[in-house]
């Protein structure tokens, strides 16, 4: 029997949501769920997934959803399958309803590229010619009368090479000045990287030793133009015979990788070349660490970034939020997947050239540890507060820092906030994110977020009885490291962060974020800090506006 379009609804068999004709395309685009069940008046009984309500009329289902907020419904057949004992396996053949007609399922079409214009998904009903025609007609009318609109925004033109040439604010003279002043590892083509590797090998074979710039305490400077810690070009240091030999062996490995277009990972190098660092006292972790240090030396020697040598670290950082990462038009990662575990930040994140924001983002929050990250994800903090969560799981690797910098470059109006432990370890992690690392100052291009804001942990927010004393002897020399960090002039720009360093020094205390987790007020603490930050920003903006208006009045009077 032909039914009016207004009496036709759909139930998604993958999630149970009741859909009107206006909702079908948007639901399909955002979820890519495969199966829809046509819901005719009186034909099939549907049961609410959250209560005992059931009905076979779409108008009653819609009314129930509006009154209760419960929008998930299951057909009786689907519900019965969920109730099967654990030992039974649901039947895979076509399910037949009480009316004798088969369950009308819908098959999705091939996924459409993110850069193609959206068009209605060409659904195909599998088992009923009449329903197929009715469904197709409904979809056609729906798309013709009301085009689907989404809040997603795609940002293209994201930097994919870490070089001064990608910094459009610099002219050629300024870039040359920076290159003469600092040791800067920059992104180059594979061909140029291979040429530099082969030149270094040829010089070694001629008896020319490997010489690197000095990395002493006075070798680092914070550059106001680059907004990062840089390694100045001080006198050369000749590497020891042992380190030089390791560099030579690693150059040969990298030469082969570039020549054969092979991607290497640090641990993979230790497996493929077990004799590279064949020292009995080294376990696997120390071997990987030594390989990483040698790669850093090569980056300084050749002045190229690590990814240009086809060397990547294994994925370590985590991200969770409404973001899609694209590389050459193909989806690389959906950051909303992964549940409370989050999504691993890809090692190849440098290749991401477009980022799609699927929904509104109010801020980006960087947390020090994965325990804090998982805790917030478990409580849907990022979903309820429209934010992106990121963690480097301790001291962040290059891929995590690149990811953060890419987001900062495409979301200029969104606050970037950081929550770390109130101890020297947390302080160093914040400095690495915002200013760069002195240990790898030669390779910091596009790895810093100059506007990253410290929101905690403030040592003054922790009761005295829950703090831990700073150590001044033994393995951890907290006070010495804290004094050294406070002497860095670049920390003066981060006022809130530096105030906390002073408080730690005065109180001779430190504290971990886990204290707030134990007290079950971590989320409240974060939101209060953000509210305080926003209030201060608003007051600052109002003051700047008043100052500008005053200057304008004075200018008019002077005329």
One Martini backbone bead per residue (centre of mass of N, CA, C, O) as a GRO file, in nm:
protein
  559
    1UNK     BB    1   0.096   0.036   0.023
    2UNK     BB    2   0.067   0.364  -0.019
    3UNK     BB    3   0.255   0.614   0.145
    4UNK     BB    4   0.301   0.886   0.292
    5UNK     BB    5   0.574   1.067   0.360
    6UNK     BB    6   0.491   1.167   0.656
    7UNK     BB    7   0.456   0.840   0.748
    8UNK     BB    8   0.773   0.825   0.723
    9UNK     BB    9   1.030   0.634   0.878
   10UNK     BB   10   1.345   0.575   1.055
   11UNK     BB   11   1.567   0.307   1.167
   12UNK     BB   12   1.867   0.259   1.307
   13UNK     BB   13   2.033  -0.053   1.338
   14UNK     BB   14   2.311   0.053   1.474
   15UNK     BB   15   2.171   0.278   1.703
   16UNK     BB   16   1.832   0.334   1.705
   17UNK     BB   17   1.755   0.582   1.556
   18UNK     BB   18   1.515   0.815   1.495
   19UNK     BB   19   1.418   0.913   1.157
   20UNK     BB   20   1.370   1.160   0.958
   21UNK     BB   21   1.398   1.274   0.645
   22UNK     BB   22   1.593   1.515   0.737
   23UNK     BB   23   1.810   1.306   0.890
   24UNK     BB   24   1.940   1.092   0.706
   25UNK     BB   25   2.189   1.227   0.569
   26UNK     BB   26   2.331   1.335   0.822
   27UNK     BB   27   2.360   1.062   0.964
   28UNK     BB   28   2.523   0.923   0.740
   29UNK     BB   29   2.763   1.124   0.732
   30UNK     BB   30   2.845   1.107   1.050
   31UNK     BB   31   2.835   0.762   1.074
   32UNK     BB   32   2.805   0.537   0.846
   33UNK     BB   33   2.560   0.381   0.860
   34UNK     BB   34   2.406   0.092   0.698
   35UNK     BB   35   2.114   0.062   0.854
   36UNK     BB   36   1.767   0.075   0.758
   37UNK     BB   37   1.430   0.106   0.882
   38UNK     BB   38   1.121   0.098   0.782
   39UNK     BB   39   0.841   0.306   0.907
   40UNK     BB   40   0.520   0.204   0.932
   41UNK     BB   41   0.198   0.207   0.984
   42UNK     BB   42   0.154  -0.088   1.172
   43UNK     BB   43   0.392  -0.290   1.075
   44UNK     BB   44   0.607  -0.227   1.319
   45UNK     BB   45   0.761  -0.292   1.618
   46UNK     BB   46   0.883  -0.053   1.860
   47UNK     BB   47   1.147  -0.015   2.107
   48UNK     BB   48   1.263   0.130   2.370
   49UNK     BB   49   1.592   0.140   2.499
   50UNK     BB   50   1.508   0.297   2.798
   51UNK     BB   51   1.217   0.162   2.794
   52UNK     BB   52   0.877   0.021   2.767
   53UNK     BB   53   0.818   0.154   2.516
   54UNK     BB   54   0.575   0.098   2.243
   55UNK     BB   55   0.545   0.104   1.873
   56UNK     BB   56   0.392   0.131   1.520
   57UNK     BB   57   0.403   0.457   1.524
   58UNK     BB   58   0.573   0.734   1.432
   59UNK     BB   59   0.421   0.958   1.595
   60UNK     BB   60   0.469   0.817   1.873
   61UNK     BB   61   0.775   0.806   1.864
   62UNK     BB   62   0.821   1.111   1.837
   63UNK     BB   63   0.671   1.193   2.094
   64UNK     BB   64   0.849   1.034   2.290
   65UNK     BB   65   1.117   1.170   2.217
   66UNK     BB   66   1.027   1.461   2.294
   67UNK     BB   67   0.944   1.403   2.600
   68UNK     BB   68   1.220   1.223   2.692
   69UNK     BB   69   1.484   1.203   2.483
   70UNK     BB   70   1.432   0.924   2.355
   71UNK     BB   71   1.590   0.807   2.033
   72UNK     BB   72   1.599   0.493   2.084
   73UNK     BB   73   1.521   0.216   1.861
   74UNK     BB   74   1.376  -0.116   1.837
   75UNK     BB   75   1.310  -0.378   1.691
   76UNK     BB   76   1.186  -0.673   1.779
   77UNK     BB   77   1.401  -0.841   1.638
   78UNK     BB   78   1.644  -0.689   1.749
   79UNK     BB   79   1.577  -0.725   2.050
   80UNK     BB   80   1.581  -1.036   2.048
   81UNK     BB   81   1.882  -1.057   1.975
   82UNK     BB   82   1.986  -0.917   2.240
   83UNK     BB   83   1.842  -1.156   2.427
   84UNK     BB   84   2.032  -1.361   2.374
   85UNK     BB   85   2.221  -1.587   2.465
   86UNK     BB   86   2.565  -1.611   2.483
   87UNK     BB   87   2.573  -1.902   2.328
   88UNK     BB   88   2.434  -1.759   2.106
   89UNK     BB   89   2.388  -1.696   1.757
   90UNK     BB   90   2.297  -1.484   1.551
   91UNK     BB   91   2.119  -1.474   1.278
   92UNK     BB   92   2.228  -1.407   0.939
   93UNK     BB   93   1.975  -1.413   0.818
   94UNK     BB   94   1.693  -1.300   0.717
   95UNK     BB   95   1.464  -1.116   0.883
   96UNK     BB   96   1.130  -1.183   0.996
   97UNK     BB   97   0.845  -1.042   1.049
   98UNK     BB   98   0.518  -1.053   1.159
   99UNK     BB   99   0.410  -0.963   0.861
  100UNK     BB  100   0.634  -1.125   0.659
  101UNK     BB  101   0.835  -0.915   0.616
  102UNK     BB  102   1.128  -0.802   0.553
  103UNK     BB  103   1.405  -0.657   0.648
  104UNK     BB  104   1.486  -0.326   0.567
  105UNK     BB  105   1.785  -0.270   0.431
  106UNK     BB  106   2.079  -0.056   0.414
  107UNK     BB  107   2.323   0.039   0.178
  108UNK     BB  108   2.621   0.175   0.145
  109UNK     BB  109   2.833   0.371  -0.005
  110UNK     BB  110   3.096   0.497  -0.104
  111UNK     BB  111   3.321   0.696   0.014
  112UNK     BB  112   3.358   1.037   0.038
  113UNK     BB  113   3.544   1.282  -0.013
  114UNK     BB  114   3.616   1.569   0.167
  115UNK     BB  115   3.654   1.748  -0.118
  116UNK     BB  116   3.377   1.677  -0.193
  117UNK     BB  117   3.071   1.722  -0.278
  118UNK     BB  118   2.782   1.680  -0.133
  119UNK     BB  119   2.571   1.392  -0.164
  120UNK     BB  120   2.350   1.168  -0.182
  121UNK     BB  121   2.321   0.869  -0.066
  122UNK     BB  122   2.300   0.568  -0.255
  123UNK     BB  123   2.074   0.394  -0.157
  124UNK     BB  124   1.989   0.030  -0.108
  125UNK     BB  125   1.740  -0.179  -0.127
  126UNK     BB  126   1.736  -0.540  -0.092
  127UNK     BB  127   1.399  -0.663  -0.056
  128UNK     BB  128   1.212  -0.409  -0.188
  129UNK     BB  129   1.071  -0.249  -0.447
  130UNK     BB  130   0.866  -0.056  -0.323
  131UNK     BB  131   1.054   0.061  -0.102
  132UNK     BB  132   1.273   0.162  -0.291
  133UNK     BB  133   1.103   0.377  -0.436
  134UNK     BB  134   1.009   0.531  -0.185
  135UNK     BB  135   1.289   0.599  -0.073
  136UNK     BB  136   1.406   0.746  -0.320
  137UNK     BB  137   1.185   0.966  -0.327
  138UNK     BB  138   1.239   1.079  -0.043
  139UNK     BB  139   1.534   1.159  -0.087
  140UNK     BB  140   1.489   1.349  -0.325
  141UNK     BB  141   1.298   1.548  -0.183
  142UNK     BB  142   1.480   1.619   0.054
  143UNK     BB  143   1.721   1.734  -0.115
  144UNK     BB  144   1.556   1.947  -0.273
  145UNK     BB  145   1.424   2.104  -0.022
  146UNK     BB  146   1.685   2.019   0.186
  147UNK     BB  147   1.988   2.093   0.247
  148UNK     BB  148   2.264   1.993   0.394
  149UNK     BB  149   2.393   2.114   0.708
  150UNK     BB  150   2.710   2.191   0.853
  151UNK     BB  151   2.978   2.271   1.100
  152UNK     BB  152   3.199   2.208   0.919
  153UNK     BB  153   3.560   2.274   0.885
  154UNK     BB  154   3.813   2.330   0.638
  155UNK     BB  155   4.173   2.326   0.663
  156UNK     BB  156   4.404   2.440   0.448
  157UNK     BB  157   4.750   2.483   0.409
  158UNK     BB  158   4.918   2.314   0.581
  159UNK     BB  159   5.204   2.254   0.701
  160UNK     BB  160   5.473   2.010   0.561
  161UNK     BB  161   5.727   2.199   0.621
  162UNK     BB  162   6.019   2.256   0.821
  163UNK     BB  163   6.068   2.589   0.733
  164UNK     BB  164   6.140   2.917   0.669
  165UNK     BB  165   5.975   2.930   0.401
  166UNK     BB  166   5.692   2.880   0.562
  167UNK     BB  167   5.750   3.171   0.678
  168UNK     BB  168   5.584   3.441   0.549
  169UNK     BB  169   5.699   3.681   0.745
  170UNK     BB  170   5.963   3.629   0.588
  171UNK     BB  171   6.231   3.734   0.436
  172UNK     BB  172   6.524   3.664   0.285
  173UNK     BB  173   6.709   3.828   0.477
  174UNK     BB  174   6.602   3.711   0.745
  175UNK     BB  175   6.661   3.413   0.688
  176UNK     BB  176   6.968   3.446   0.651
  177UNK     BB  177   7.020   3.560   0.931
  178UNK     BB  178   6.921   3.310   1.089
  179UNK     BB  179   7.117   3.102   0.956
  180UNK     BB  180   7.380   3.250   1.057
  181UNK     BB  181   7.305   3.242   1.374
  182UNK     BB  182   7.178   2.949   1.347
  183UNK     BB  183   7.093   2.618   1.415
  184UNK     BB  184   6.887   2.483   1.144
  185UNK     BB  185   6.651   2.251   1.099
  186UNK     BB  186   6.532   2.157   0.774
  187UNK     BB  187   6.319   2.105   0.527
  188UNK     BB  188   6.375   1.867   0.267
  189UNK     BB  189   6.446   1.690   0.019
  190UNK     BB  190   6.550   1.377  -0.051
  191UNK     BB  191   6.776   1.459  -0.241
  192UNK     BB  192   6.923   1.660  -0.055
  193UNK     BB  193   6.963   1.469   0.182
  194UNK     BB  194   7.133   1.263   0.025
  195UNK     BB  195   7.362   1.457  -0.055
  196UNK     BB  196   7.450   1.520   0.238
  197UNK     BB  197   7.517   1.236   0.321
  198UNK     BB  198   7.731   1.177   0.099
  199UNK     BB  199   7.921   1.410   0.177
  200UNK     BB  200   7.983   1.315   0.467
  201UNK     BB  201   8.106   1.042   0.379
  202UNK     BB  202   8.330   1.158   0.198
  203UNK     BB  203   8.475   1.320   0.421
  204UNK     BB  204   8.539   1.082   0.601
  205UNK     BB  205   8.712   0.928   0.382
  206UNK     BB  206   8.919   1.191   0.386
  207UNK     BB  207   8.951   1.259   0.716
  208UNK     BB  208   8.699   1.420   0.803
  209UNK     BB  209   8.561   1.520   1.074
  210UNK     BB  210   8.308   1.545   1.299
  211UNK     BB  211   8.143   1.865   1.333
  212UNK     BB  212   8.000   2.046   1.603
  213UNK     BB  213   7.827   2.250   1.774
  214UNK     BB  214   7.814   2.393   2.057
  215UNK     BB  215   7.631   2.287   2.384
  216UNK     BB  216   7.641   2.488   2.593
  217UNK     BB  217   7.500   2.697   2.827
  218UNK     BB  218   7.563   2.960   2.613
  219UNK     BB  219   7.410   2.842   2.329
  220UNK     BB  220   7.131   2.974   2.412
  221UNK     BB  221   6.839   3.131   2.245
  222UNK     BB  222   6.573   3.350   2.243
  223UNK     BB  223   6.364   3.408   1.970
  224UNK     BB  224   6.135   3.655   1.879
  225UNK     BB  225   6.063   3.557   1.590
  226UNK     BB  226   6.041   3.233   1.638
  227UNK     BB  227   5.955   3.151   1.928
  228UNK     BB  228   6.241   3.012   2.028
  229UNK     BB  229   6.482   2.797   2.099
  230UNK     BB  230   6.829   2.844   2.016
  231UNK     BB  231   7.123   2.755   1.835
  232UNK     BB  232   7.419   2.875   1.834
  233UNK     BB  233   7.715   2.965   1.646
  234UNK     BB  234   7.959   2.813   1.766
  235UNK     BB  235   8.213   2.651   1.817
  236UNK     BB  236   8.354   2.373   1.735
  237UNK     BB  237   8.314   2.012   1.778
  238UNK     BB  238   8.481   1.719   1.813
  239UNK     BB  239   8.409   1.411   1.782
  240UNK     BB  240   8.442   1.126   1.903
  241UNK     BB  241   8.531   0.827   1.782
  242UNK     BB  242   8.279   0.681   1.880
  243UNK     BB  243   8.064   0.885   1.772
  244UNK     BB  244   8.164   0.892   1.480
  245UNK     BB  245   8.108   0.597   1.417
  246UNK     BB  246   7.805   0.609   1.463
  247UNK     BB  247   7.747   0.824   1.249
  248UNK     BB  248   7.850   0.663   1.009
  249UNK     BB  249   7.662   0.420   1.034
  250UNK     BB  250   7.399   0.592   1.019
  251UNK     BB  251   7.447   0.714   0.740
  252UNK     BB  252   7.425   0.445   0.590
  253UNK     BB  253   7.138   0.384   0.670
  254UNK     BB  254   7.010   0.646   0.557
  255UNK     BB  255   7.102   0.615   0.267
  256UNK     BB  256   6.937   0.359   0.213
  257UNK     BB  257   6.657   0.477   0.284
  258UNK     BB  258   6.659   0.705   0.068
  259UNK     BB  259   6.726   0.531  -0.186
  260UNK     BB  260   6.464   0.323  -0.112
  261UNK     BB  261   6.227   0.456   0.035
  262UNK     BB  262   6.258   0.409   0.358
  263UNK     BB  263   6.105   0.359   0.663
  264UNK     BB  264   6.213   0.449   0.989
  265UNK     BB  265   6.256   0.320   1.314
  266UNK     BB  266   6.418   0.306   1.598
  267UNK     BB  267   6.359   0.006   1.669
  268UNK     BB  268   6.407  -0.109   1.386
  269UNK     BB  269   6.708  -0.050   1.374
  270UNK     BB  270   6.787  -0.251   1.606
  271UNK     BB  271   6.688  -0.503   1.436
  272UNK     BB  272   6.834  -0.463   1.153
  273UNK     BB  273   7.103  -0.346   1.333
  274UNK     BB  274   7.252  -0.516   1.583
  275UNK     BB  275   7.567  -0.408   1.533
  276UNK     BB  276   7.567  -0.104   1.577
  277UNK     BB  277   7.524  -0.147   1.916
  278UNK     BB  278   7.744  -0.375   2.031
  279UNK     BB  279   7.664  -0.368   2.368
  280UNK     BB  280   7.624  -0.551   2.649
  281UNK     BB  281   7.521  -0.309   2.852
  282UNK     BB  282   7.284  -0.281   2.645
  283UNK     BB  283   6.970  -0.232   2.619
  284UNK     BB  284   6.708  -0.161   2.425
  285UNK     BB  285   6.646   0.122   2.539
  286UNK     BB  286   6.940   0.229   2.512
  287UNK     BB  287   6.969   0.185   2.210
  288UNK     BB  288   6.739   0.373   2.123
  289UNK     BB  289   6.858   0.624   2.258
  290UNK     BB  290   7.125   0.624   2.095
  291UNK     BB  291   6.998   0.646   1.820
  292UNK     BB  292   6.857   0.917   1.870
  293UNK     BB  293   7.115   1.080   1.931
  294UNK     BB  294   7.246   1.030   1.653
  295UNK     BB  295   7.025   1.160   1.484
  296UNK     BB  296   7.059   1.441   1.610
  297UNK     BB  297   7.348   1.480   1.507
  298UNK     BB  298   7.271   1.464   1.206
  299UNK     BB  299   7.079   1.707   1.202
  300UNK     BB  300   7.305   1.907   1.277
  301UNK     BB  301   7.507   1.844   1.053
  302UNK     BB  302   7.282   1.871   0.803
  303UNK     BB  303   7.034   2.053   0.860
  304UNK     BB  304   6.789   1.847   0.924
  305UNK     BB  305   6.517   1.680   0.960
  306UNK     BB  306   6.416   1.376   1.060
  307UNK     BB  307   6.204   1.318   0.830
  308UNK     BB  308   6.422   1.359   0.595
  309UNK     BB  309   6.556   1.066   0.692
  310UNK     BB  310   6.322   0.856   0.740
  311UNK     BB  311   6.269   0.918   1.057
  312UNK     BB  312   6.065   0.761   1.310
  313UNK     BB  313   5.859   0.752   1.563
  314UNK     BB  314   5.655   0.607   1.752
  315UNK     BB  315   5.355   0.624   1.852
  316UNK     BB  316   5.232   0.827   2.153
  317UNK     BB  317   5.037   1.030   2.126
  318UNK     BB  318   4.721   1.194   2.217
  319UNK     BB  319   4.380   1.231   2.080
  320UNK     BB  320   4.062   1.424   2.139
  321UNK     BB  321   3.820   1.506   1.885
  322UNK     BB  322   3.655   1.704   1.622
  323UNK     BB  323   3.874   1.557   1.404
  324UNK     BB  324   4.021   1.569   1.072
  325UNK     BB  325   4.285   1.402   0.895
  326UNK     BB  326   4.467   1.501   0.601
  327UNK     BB  327   4.621   1.336   0.303
  328UNK     BB  328   4.583   1.399  -0.010
  329UNK     BB  329   4.253   1.356   0.044
  330UNK     BB  330   4.308   1.156   0.281
  331UNK     BB  331   4.225   0.978   0.551
  332UNK     BB  332   4.420   0.946   0.848
  333UNK     BB  333   4.232   1.072   1.094
  334UNK     BB  334   3.996   1.018   1.367
  335UNK     BB  335   3.977   1.194   1.673
  336UNK     BB  336   3.686   1.066   1.778
  337UNK     BB  337   3.818   0.809   1.815
  338UNK     BB  338   3.874   0.554   2.087
  339UNK     BB  339   3.752   0.682   2.313
  340UNK     BB  340   3.918   0.685   2.617
  341UNK     BB  341   4.195   0.624   2.458
  342UNK     BB  342   4.200   0.750   2.198
  343UNK     BB  343   4.418   0.892   1.949
  344UNK     BB  344   4.677   0.836   1.767
  345UNK     BB  345   4.945   1.011   1.674
  346UNK     BB  346   5.085   1.028   1.391
  347UNK     BB  347   5.401   1.013   1.267
  348UNK     BB  348   5.287   1.154   0.981
  349UNK     BB  349   5.177   1.451   1.061
  350UNK     BB  350   5.343   1.632   0.864
  351UNK     BB  351   5.145   1.544   0.608
  352UNK     BB  352   4.927   1.722   0.701
  353UNK     BB  353   4.704   1.943   0.487
  354UNK     BB  354   4.424   1.887   0.647
  355UNK     BB  355   4.156   2.024   0.864
  356UNK     BB  356   3.862   1.904   1.027
  357UNK     BB  357   3.589   2.063   1.181
  358UNK     BB  358   3.301   1.910   1.299
  359UNK     BB  359   3.296   2.110   1.547
  360UNK     BB  360   3.295   2.299   1.799
  361UNK     BB  361   3.579   2.488   1.943
  362UNK     BB  362   3.695   2.640   2.246
  363UNK     BB  363   3.946   2.443   2.318
  364UNK     BB  364   4.287   2.347   2.401
  365UNK     BB  365   4.406   2.060   2.590
  366UNK     BB  366   4.706   2.008   2.767
  367UNK     BB  367   4.838   1.709   2.902
  368UNK     BB  368   5.083   1.531   3.054
  369UNK     BB  369   4.907   1.267   3.106
  370UNK     BB  370   4.735   0.973   3.041
  371UNK     BB  371   4.566   0.959   3.301
  372UNK     BB  372   4.423   1.231   3.258
  373UNK     BB  373   4.315   1.181   2.979
  374UNK     BB  374   4.138   0.930   3.048
  375UNK     BB  375   3.970   1.061   3.268
  376UNK     BB  376   3.837   1.277   3.085
  377UNK     BB  377   3.724   1.080   2.871
  378UNK     BB  378   3.547   0.907   3.062
  379UNK     BB  379   3.381   1.200   3.124
  380UNK     BB  380   3.339   1.369   2.859
  381UNK     BB  381   3.484   1.650   2.858
  382UNK     BB  382   3.520   1.719   2.548
  383UNK     BB  383   3.211   1.704   2.481
  384UNK     BB  384   3.089   1.904   2.705
  385UNK     BB  385   3.335   2.141   2.625
  386UNK     BB  386   3.437   2.176   2.339
  387UNK     BB  387   3.718   1.997   2.295
  388UNK     BB  388   4.071   1.931   2.290
  389UNK     BB  389   4.273   1.651   2.359
  390UNK     BB  390   4.621   1.637   2.479
  391UNK     BB  391   4.907   1.402   2.483
  392UNK     BB  392   5.260   1.304   2.543
  393UNK     BB  393   5.323   1.121   2.777
  394UNK     BB  394   5.494   1.349   2.879
  395UNK     BB  395   5.749   1.391   2.700
  396UNK     BB  396   5.725   1.513   2.400
  397UNK     BB  397   5.710   1.442   2.084
  398UNK     BB  398   5.722   1.547   1.764
  399UNK     BB  399   5.430   1.473   1.670
  400UNK     BB  400   5.280   1.624   1.896
  401UNK     BB  401   5.403   1.907   1.834
  402UNK     BB  402   5.304   1.925   1.545
  403UNK     BB  403   5.004   1.899   1.600
  404UNK     BB  404   4.981   2.152   1.776
  405UNK     BB  405   5.088   2.354   1.566
  406UNK     BB  406   4.876   2.307   1.351
  407UNK     BB  407   4.635   2.395   1.519
  408UNK     BB  408   4.740   2.682   1.581
  409UNK     BB  409   4.759   2.772   1.274
  410UNK     BB  410   4.425   2.721   1.222
  411UNK     BB  411   4.343   2.833   1.537
  412UNK     BB  412   4.378   3.155   1.631
  413UNK     BB  413   4.106   3.191   1.836
  414UNK     BB  414   4.206   2.954   2.015
  415UNK     BB  415   4.271   2.832   2.310
  416UNK     BB  416   4.584   2.726   2.465
  417UNK     BB  417   4.614   2.476   2.712
  418UNK     BB  418   4.791   2.385   3.031
  419UNK     BB  419   4.839   2.070   3.223
  420UNK     BB  420   5.056   2.031   3.501
  421UNK     BB  421   5.271   1.961   3.715
  422UNK     BB  422   5.401   2.090   4.031
  423UNK     BB  423   5.699   2.051   3.886
  424UNK     BB  424   5.987   2.017   3.712
  425UNK     BB  425   5.870   1.830   3.498
  426UNK     BB  426   5.622   2.002   3.418
  427UNK     BB  427   5.779   2.259   3.350
  428UNK     BB  428   5.947   2.140   3.114
  429UNK     BB  429   5.706   2.061   2.939
  430UNK     BB  430   5.591   2.341   2.897
  431UNK     BB  431   5.850   2.462   2.770
  432UNK     BB  432   5.859   2.276   2.525
  433UNK     BB  433   5.587   2.366   2.401
  434UNK     BB  434   5.650   2.686   2.400
  435UNK     BB  435   5.992   2.716   2.356
  436UNK     BB  436   6.149   2.456   2.378
  437UNK     BB  437   6.442   2.257   2.343
  438UNK     BB  438   6.770   2.252   2.427
  439UNK     BB  439   6.855   1.965   2.335
  440UNK     BB  440   6.675   2.051   2.044
  441UNK     BB  441   6.728   2.349   1.922
  442UNK     BB  442   6.792   2.273   1.614
  443UNK     BB  443   6.486   2.116   1.633
  444UNK     BB  444   6.207   2.361   1.642
  445UNK     BB  445   6.051   2.391   1.400
  446UNK     BB  446   5.720   2.378   1.444
  447UNK     BB  447   5.718   2.296   1.789
  448UNK     BB  448   5.566   2.553   1.889
  449UNK     BB  449   5.348   2.743   2.134
  450UNK     BB  450   5.348   3.074   2.212
  451UNK     BB  451   5.025   3.073   2.336
  452UNK     BB  452   5.060   2.897   2.568
  453UNK     BB  453   4.871   2.824   2.864
  454UNK     BB  454   4.886   2.834   3.209
  455UNK     BB  455   4.653   2.658   3.454
  456UNK     BB  456   4.838   2.420   3.567
  457UNK     BB  457   4.950   2.345   3.862
  458UNK     BB  458   4.884   2.517   4.153
  459UNK     BB  459   5.038   2.510   4.455
  460UNK     BB  460   4.818   2.694   4.610
  461UNK     BB  461   4.573   2.472   4.558
  462UNK     BB  462   4.733   2.298   4.767
  463UNK     BB  463   4.749   2.156   5.043
  464UNK     BB  464   5.007   2.122   5.257
  465UNK     BB  465   4.956   1.808   5.330
  466UNK     BB  466   4.976   1.734   4.996
  467UNK     BB  467   5.257   1.800   4.975
  468UNK     BB  468   5.594   1.802   4.846
  469UNK     BB  469   5.915   1.806   4.893
  470UNK     BB  470   6.190   1.943   4.787
  471UNK     BB  471   6.480   1.841   4.653
  472UNK     BB  472   6.865   1.861   4.732
  473UNK     BB  473   6.927   1.553   4.684
  474UNK     BB  474   7.049   1.317   4.509
  475UNK     BB  475   6.895   1.251   4.216
  476UNK     BB  476   6.692   1.493   4.284
  477UNK     BB  477   6.743   1.845   4.198
  478UNK     BB  478   6.503   2.061   4.230
  479UNK     BB  479   6.622   2.339   4.317
  480UNK     BB  480   6.834   2.361   4.098
  481UNK     BB  481   6.640   2.336   3.852
  482UNK     BB  482   6.453   2.570   3.933
  483UNK     BB  483   6.665   2.795   3.931
  484UNK     BB  484   6.749   2.753   3.635
  485UNK     BB  485   6.468   2.811   3.509
  486UNK     BB  486   6.429   3.102   3.636
  487UNK     BB  487   6.682   3.220   3.465
  488UNK     BB  488   6.506   3.223   3.225
  489UNK     BB  489   6.393   3.482   3.034
  490UNK     BB  490   6.151   3.347   2.868
  491UNK     BB  491   5.959   3.301   3.126
  492UNK     BB  492   5.842   3.596   3.159
  493UNK     BB  493   5.600   3.570   2.952
  494UNK     BB  494   5.492   3.350   3.163
  495UNK     BB  495   5.338   3.459   3.426
  496UNK     BB  496   5.185   3.225   3.564
  497UNK     BB  497   5.416   3.025   3.555
  498UNK     BB  498   5.628   3.195   3.715
  499UNK     BB  499   5.462   3.225   3.972
  500UNK     BB  500   5.471   2.921   4.038
  501UNK     BB  501   5.775   2.895   4.066
  502UNK     BB  502   5.798   3.087   4.307
  503UNK     BB  503   5.615   2.926   4.496
  504UNK     BB  504   5.779   2.668   4.500
  505UNK     BB  505   6.034   2.805   4.617
  506UNK     BB  506   5.906   2.920   4.879
  507UNK     BB  507   5.763   2.635   4.973
  508UNK     BB  508   5.925   2.379   4.896
  509UNK     BB  509   5.715   2.257   4.672
  510UNK     BB  510   5.506   1.983   4.545
  511UNK     BB  511   5.270   1.850   4.282
  512UNK     BB  512   5.003   1.646   4.173
  513UNK     BB  513   4.717   1.594   3.988
  514UNK     BB  514   4.605   1.335   4.136
  515UNK     BB  515   4.483   1.485   4.378
  516UNK     BB  516   4.225   1.577   4.223
  517UNK     BB  517   4.125   1.291   4.158
  518UNK     BB  518   4.082   1.197   4.451
  519UNK     BB  519   3.880   1.452   4.507
  520UNK     BB  520   3.686   1.486   4.254
  521UNK     BB  521   3.792   1.801   4.111
  522UNK     BB  522   3.923   1.837   3.826
  523UNK     BB  523   3.706   1.961   3.641
  524UNK     BB  524   3.645   2.205   3.818
  525UNK     BB  525   3.928   2.323   3.812
  526UNK     BB  526   3.952   2.371   3.508
  527UNK     BB  527   3.697   2.554   3.474
  528UNK     BB  528   3.790   2.774   3.672
  529UNK     BB  529   4.049   2.850   3.519
  530UNK     BB  530   3.910   2.928   3.255
  531UNK     BB  531   3.723   3.146   3.372
  532UNK     BB  532   3.953   3.322   3.481
  533UNK     BB  533   4.093   3.362   3.212
  534UNK     BB  534   3.852   3.492   3.058
  535UNK     BB  535   3.817   3.731   3.249
  536UNK     BB  536   4.101   3.849   3.206
  537UNK     BB  537   4.079   3.884   2.898
  538UNK     BB  538   3.837   4.075   2.900
  539UNK     BB  539   3.968   4.298   3.072
  540UNK     BB  540   4.205   4.347   2.879
  541UNK     BB  541   4.035   4.426   2.632
  542UNK     BB  542   3.889   4.664   2.763
  543UNK     BB  543   4.148   4.824   2.824
  544UNK     BB  544   4.243   4.847   2.528
  545UNK     BB  545   3.996   4.997   2.429
  546UNK     BB  546   4.018   5.242   2.616
  547UNK     BB  547   4.301   5.324   2.523
  548UNK     BB  548   4.229   5.366   2.223
  549UNK     BB  549   4.008   5.582   2.272
  550UNK     BB  550   4.195   5.784   2.413
  551UNK     BB  551   4.391   5.824   2.178
  552UNK     BB  552   4.176   5.925   1.980
  553UNK     BB  553   4.091   6.177   2.140
  554UNK     BB  554   4.371   6.309   2.150
  555UNK     BB  555   4.403   6.329   1.843
  556UNK     BB  556   4.156   6.513   1.793
  557UNK     BB  557   4.247   6.748   1.980
  558UNK     BB  558   4.522   6.806   1.833
  559UNK     BB  559   4.358   6.893   1.562
   0.00000   0.00000   0.00000
